[in-house]
Amino acid sequence: MPEDSDYGRSLAEKITNRTARVGVIGLGYVGLPLAVEFARAGFHVTGIDLDQRKVEAINSGHSYIKDVEGDDVERAVREGKLHATGDFGALREVDTISICVPTPLRKTKDPDISYIVSATESIAANFKRGQLVVLESTTYPGTTDEVILPRLSAGGYTAGRDFFLAFSPERVDPGNPQYQTQNIPKVIGGVTPTCIKLATALYSTAIHTVIPVSSPATAEMVKLLENTFRAVNIGLANELAIMCNKLGVDVWEVIQAAATKPFGFMPFYPGPGLGGHCIPIDPHYLSWKLKTLDYNARFIELASEINTNMPNYVLDLVADALNDNSKALRGSRVLVLGVTYKRDIEDVRESPAIDIISLLLGKGAQTDYHDPYVPTLEIADHDEPIRSVALTEEALRSYDAAVIVTDHTSYDYDWIVAASKLVVDTRNATRKMGARENIRRL
């Protein structure tokens, strides 16, 4: 019977006594923190990444991710618990494999699972019986069963007997000092009961709370629900901001007052658009999957339409504010403050600031940016990256408008407002200052 396999019993014993060798494919925002936690739990961890710079940094004991302390990487490497390589042949030597590769969208907003497929092919090419494979990359429900399982079963191997397969969605929140890999509850769904048991056993060694669910598809859907919930509610908040603007009502005051209700309400806040590696992308995986089943996910599509249009709305706010100062957008000097997708991190993936800068440039505004975390920024249709400018009083006075797109805590907003001719605040960062003639808020 598959659920009583010798391979399963052997792997369970290795996990218990920490002799299992752990592999992690993809050493980015998800993979590196996970690898460090497994090393901290006592396992020998092999991280695999095609980016040689990441491999060299890890093997030198350095971290390139803000949420992972360099001392933790250095200690794990020094103790022989962590090693990185670009050679997928190392998979032959590991007992467990966690896949932590990107899952972006194509320009058509269809899922791009090519990184998952490539990782699966590499695992199959270096397969050995008894391995546990766990996919962590966010994807549409059915990917584990429909893409990975058939490829790993192709040699006549049986899941739950010859190998073990599960899905466990990453829940990384970059820049969050309270919740990191170790104390964020982990959902796990396996192809068979033994797969669930072994994956749960492995992750329980490094993560405080593990929540088993009945199947990979359930776990895949859990992740998409989490981020679709946020995308839809942020879309509602963004539309509320537009409506309040037309009604002459302060949206921030409305939300703040509504949040005093002790039940039945959870505050979400408007902003310049969605950013990051999850919320702007993940709901489209679910929408795409449902389209293949002849169903239109209307909430997702509507929220996407509203959220995607927010950079254009910000552009209109800047143009209207300049117009009130007898300035045209074309030819005006505009400074964008903050270009990361959220405060106090260095990540610009899907950041609305990039769209806002591109739109401003496209309308003829002389546009610069400042961000303490991003020295250079790639902008579409620009041959070379643009550079962050120095933030000085003299510089602020030279711009016709300063646009707060990312509310970094290092910014002195009182000083910025005092030195600026006009401030367009998309994050309510200037809320403590009340109404000012030179402040326009989202």
N, C-alpha and C positions, 0 to 999 in steps of 0.2 A: 504493500500500500504506500503511495507517495508520501503521505504525511508521517510515515515512520522511517524515513530514509536514513541510512548511515551518514550521508553527507550533512543532513540537518542536525543530527545529534552531535556530529563532530564540530560543526560550526558553532553551535550553541555553547559547547564546552570551551572553544577558543575565545569566544566573546566574553564568557564568564571569567576566564583566567587571564584575559588581556593578551593572549598570544596571537589573536587574529591580526592580520596585516590589513590595514585600511587604505583604500585608494580613493582619491577625490579628483574627478575630472573637471577642470575649470577652476582657476584660482582667483576669481574676482571677488565682488562684494559678498557673495554667498559662499563660495568654495573655500576661500582662505580662512574666514572665521570658523567655519566648520572643521577644517583640517586642524586648526590650532586647538579647538575644543577636544577633538578626538585624541590629539597628542597629549593634552593635559590630563585626559582620562586614563592614560597609560598605554595607548596603542602606538605601534610604529606606523606612521602615516606617510604614504607616497602621494604627493600632489602632482598632477599632470596638467601642463598648459603649453600651448604652442607659442606663447609669447615668451621669448628667451629672456627678456628683461625681467619678467616676473620670476622666472626660474632662478635667475642669478641673484635677484634681490632676496628671495627666501633663503637660498643656500648660503647667503652672506649674513643671514640673521636680521634682515631688514623688512619692515612692513611698508607697503605702499598704500595701505587703506587706513584712514583715520581711526576707525573704530577698532582696529587691531593694534595693540601695543607692540612696538618694536621689541621690547624686552621679552614679551611672550614668545615671539617668533625666534628670537636669538636663543632663549632658553631651550625651546623645543628642538632646535637644530643642534645646539651644543650637547644636549642629552641623547642625541641620536634618535629622537622620536619623530622628526619631521625632515623629509627630503623632497625636493622638487625636481622634475625632469620634463623634458619635452618628448620623451620616448614612450610611446604607447605599449611597447613591448614589456614595460614594467608591470602591466596589468596581469601578466602571467604569474607574478609573485604575490599578488594580493588576494585576500579572502572576501573582502567586501568592496563595492565600488559605488560611490555616490556621484551622480551626474549633476553638475551645477553649471550648465552652459547657457548662453543667452538664447532667448526665444523672441526675437523682434518681430515686427510686422513688415510685410512688403509694402510698397507704395500703394498697392491696391487695398491695403488693410486686411489682407489675408495672412494667416499665420505662416511664419517662416520657421519650420522645425528642422531645418537642414543641419543645425549644430547637434540636435538630438540624434538625428539619423547618422551623422558622421561619428558621434561618440559610440553609438550602438554598433556600428560596423567595426570600430576599433576594438570594442569589447569582444565581439564575435570572433574577430581574427586572432584574439589572444585568450580565448575562452578556456577555462578549466572547470571541471565539475566541482560542485559544492560552493560556488560563488554566490554571494548575495548582491544583487544590483538594485539600487534605489535611485529613481529619477526624482530630482528636486526642482527642475526647471518648470516654470509655469507653462501650462499648455491646455489644449481643449480636452474635455472629458472623452476618454477612449484611447488616448495616445499610448498609454502604457500597454493596454491590451491589444491594440491594433497595429502598433508600429514596432515596439520593442519585443514583446512576447513572441511573435512569429519569427523574428530574426534570430533570437536566442534559442528557439525551439527547432530551428531548421536542420540541425544535425541529428535529430531524433531524440533530443533531450526533453525531459519533462519538468515543467515548473512545479516546485514543491517536492521534487525528488532529486533531480540532477542539478538544479540551480534554483535560486529563489529571487523573486522579483516583487518590488513594491514601489509605490509612489508616496512621497512625503513633501508637500509643498514648502518652499522656503518662505520665511516670514521676516525678512530683514527690513529694518527701519533705520537707514543710515542717519547717524547723528543723534540717535536717541540714547541718552546716558542711562536711562532706567531699564530699558528692555533691549537685551542683546541675545546672541545665539543661545547661550546657556539657559536663560530664564524665560524664553518665549516658548509657550507650549507647542508641541510638535504633533501634527496630525499624520497618521500613517495608514495607508490602505494597501494590503498585499493581495497577490493573485490567488493564493491559497491560505488556509489557516496557519500553516507552518511558515509561509512567507511573512505573514503579519507578525507572528510570534518572534521570528528571528530579527526582523527589522526593528521591532519594538525593543527587543533585548539590546541590540546594538546602540540605538539612539538614546536609550535610557541610561547608558553609561556616561553620556556627555551632556544630556539635557534633562532638566529637572522634571518636566511633565511631558508625558507622551500619551496621545489620545488615539487608540486604534479605531479604525472604522472598517466597514465590511468589505470594501473593494477599492482598487486604484481609482476607478471612475468617481466614486464618492469623494475621495480625497482630492481629486482634480477639481471637482465641482465646488468643494469647500473653498479652495483658494480663489476661484473665480467669483463666488458669491461675496467673499470678503471685499474684493476690490471693486466689484460692480456696485455693491452697496455704497461704497465711498464715492465712486464716480457719479452715480445717479444723484446722491444727496448733495454733492458739490455742484452738480449741474443745476439742481433746484436753487441752491444758494446764489449761484451766479445769475440765474434768471431773476431771482428776487432782487438782486442788486440793480439789474437793468430796470425792473419795474419800479423800484423805489426811486431811482434817479428820475424817471418820468413823472412820478407823483410828488417829487420834492421832499421825500422822506429819507432819513438817515438809516440805511440798511444795517449798519453796525449797531445802532441803538436798538433797532427792532430785534435783532438776533440776541443781543445781550439781555433784553427784557424777557424775551421768550424763554431763554435758558434758565430763568428763575423758576420755571414750572418744575416741580420735583418728580414728575412722572410724565410719560408719553411724549417727551421731546428730547432730542439730542442735537446740540448745536453743530452745524457745519458752516463754514465761512467762505465767502466769495474770494476770488483772486484773479490774477491775470491770465490764468489758464492752467491746465494740468501738466505736470512734469514727472520725471522719474522713470524707473524701469518697470513699474507695475500698473498704476492706475490708468494712465493713458492708453495702455496696450491690452491688458488682460481681458477687459470686457469684450473686446473685439474677437478674442479667441472663442468666447462663448457665443457671440452673435454669429460668427462664421459657421460654427458647428451646427447651430440651429437652422441656418439657411440650407445646409445640406439635408435637413429633415423637413424642409418646406415650412419653416416657421420663422416669422419676423420678430426679433427681440426688440420691441418698440421702445421700451424704456431706455435700453442701451443706446439705440440709434439716436433718440432725441437728446439724451444727456451728452452724447458725443458731439452732436451738432452745436449745442450750446457751449460746451467747454472749449471746443476747437475754435469757436468764433471769438473767444474772449480777448486774444491779442488784438483783433480788429477793433473790438470795443475800446480797449485801452488806447489804441491809436486815435480813435474818435475823441476820447476824453482829452488827450494831449492837444489835439488840433483845436477843440473847442476852448480849452483853457488858454491856449496861446491867442486864439482869436479874441477872447475877452480882454487880452492885454494888447490888442491891436497888432498882433503878430501873425504872419502866415506860417504854416508848418514848413513849407518849402523855404529853405535858406536859414531857418532857425537852428540854433545850436542846442542840442538835447543831450543830456547825460543820463544814462541808464545806471541806476544803483542796484547792484546785485544781479548776477546772471545764473546762479545755480538754481536748481528746481525747488529747493527749500533752504531754510536758513542754516548757517553754520556748518555747511558741508562743502565739498569741492566738486560735487557731481553735477554735470550739466545735461545729462541725458534727458531728452525730450523737454528741456526747459522752455517755458513760454517766452523767456527773455530773448532767446535766439530769434523767434518769430517776430517779436516786437521790434528788435533792432533791425531786422531785415525789412519790415514794413516801414519803419521810419526812414531808413535809407532809400527805400523805393519811392517814398513821397518827397524826397529831396531835402530831408533834414540832415544837418551835419551832426552825426550821431557818434558819441563815444560811450564807453562804459567804465565803471570801476567795480571791482570785486576783489576783496582781500584773499580769496581762495583760488581765483582763476586768473593767472597772469596773461594768458592768450586765449582767444576764442575763435573757432571756425564759424564763418558765416557763409551761407549759400551765395553763389555768384561773386564771391570775393576770392581773388587768386591767392591771397596771403591772409593768415590769421590777423585779427586786430588785437591790439594790446590794451590792457587795463591802464587807465591814466591815473596820475597822482590825484588824490583827493585833498585839495587845499582850499582855503577860503578864497584865494584869488581865482582858482579854477572854477569853483561854484558860482562866483559872481559873474564869470564870463559866459555862463550858459543861460539861454532863455528859459529852459525848463529842466528840472531834475525829476526823473521818474523812478520812484521806489518800486522795484519789481520783486526783489528778494529782501526780506527784512532781517538782515544779519544783526545779531545782538551787539556786534562791535561798532556799529554805526552810532554816532551821537546825533540823534534826530533833532534835538533842540538847536544844535550848531548848524546842521544842514539847512533847517528851515530859516534860521536867522541869516544865513549867508546866501540863500537862493532867491532869485527873483520870483520863481514859481516852482512849486512842488506838486507833482501828481502822485498820490499815494495809493497804490493798488493793494496794500496789505494792512491798512489801518495802523501803520507803525507810528503815526503821529497822533494817535487818539487822545493822549493825555494833554495835548495842547489846545484842544477844543477848536472852535472855528477861527480861522485866520484868513486874511485876505489873499495870501499867497499859497494857500493849500487847497487842492482839489482832491477829494477822496472818491474811490470807486463806489 
